[in-house]
Amino acid sequence: MITQEQIPTVLDHPVYDTEGNKIGDARHVFLDDATGMPEWVSVKTGLFGTSESFVPIHDASLVEDHLEVPYAKDKVKDAPNVDVDAGGHLSDNEEHRLYEHYGLAWDDAWQRANEPGKGGWARNRTDDTGGMPADTDAGGMGVGEDDAMTRSEERMHVGTERRETGRARLRKYVVTEEVQQTVPVRREEVRVEREPITDENRDAALSGPDISEAEHEVTLHEERPVTETETVPVERVRMTTEEHTEEETVRGQVRKEQIDTEGADDEERRDT
C-alpha cells in the first residue's frame, strides 16, 4: 500500500506491471475521500505519453525507483477514459466504471465511504431537494447542543504541479558543401636554344660525325592538384535546462456561510 508520504516518490516515476513491462509515468495521485489514503494513480501511456489511464494504487508497491501495479499493461491501457472535475475528484459514475474495469467490488467501497461518521462521499452529496446533506453535523450549518450556530467558509490553497510541456533533442546529420581553394601548379614547356660555334664549344661541336641523323628526347612534367580529406573535431554541443520563475495570478471561487437573524431588533442584527 502506498502512503501519503510516498506520493512525491511516486510522481513522475515509471510505472511497471508485474511482468516487468513499463506502462508509463505516474502523473497524479488521487486520494480516497473516506480514508484519505491514495486510491488512484494516473499514468501517461501511449506514444510520447499522449494518453492518461487510471490505475488502482491500493495494492501497488514501490520497487527501487518505480511503482509496480498488479495489473497487466494492456489492462491499464484499455481502462475507460474518465474526466476529472475542477476540484480534482472523480465522479461516482466515473469511479464506478473504473471499479468494474479492474474487477473491484464497487458496492463494498461505496458502503465504506458512506458509513456514518466516516467522512465519505455522502458528506459531499446533496439530497433530492437540492438542499444540504441529510446527515449534516454540527461542523456545518447545524445547531450544536449549546444553541450556537457554527459558520464555516472555504479557503483556497494554491500549489504547483510539475508537468511536461515539450521535448527538445540534439540531432546530428551530415551535409555536403562545395569548398574552393587556389593552389599554384607548375608545368614544363620545351624551349629551343641555339648558340653559335665559338672557340669554347668547338671541341664539343666537332666530337661527332660530320654528317649524320640523330634524335634527342626530353621528358616534360607538370603538377596537378590533388585533394584529400581528414576528420577533425571542431566543437562539443550539449543541452542544459534552466529554470525561470515568474508570478502568475490564480483566481478561484470559494463559498462561505453568512448568518442572519430573524425577529430581532435592527440594532441587534448582525451579519457575519
Secondary structure, DSSP 8 states (H G I E B T S, - for coil): ---GGGHHHHTTSEEE-TTS-EEEEEEEEEE-TTT-SEEEEEEEESGGG-EEEEEE-TT-EEETTEEE-SS-HHHHHTS------TTS---HHHHHHHHHHTT--HHHHHHHHTSTTS--GGGG---TTS-S-TT--TTTTSB-TTS-B---B---------------------------------B-----------TTTHHHHTSS-SS----------B---------------------------------B-----SSS-GGG----
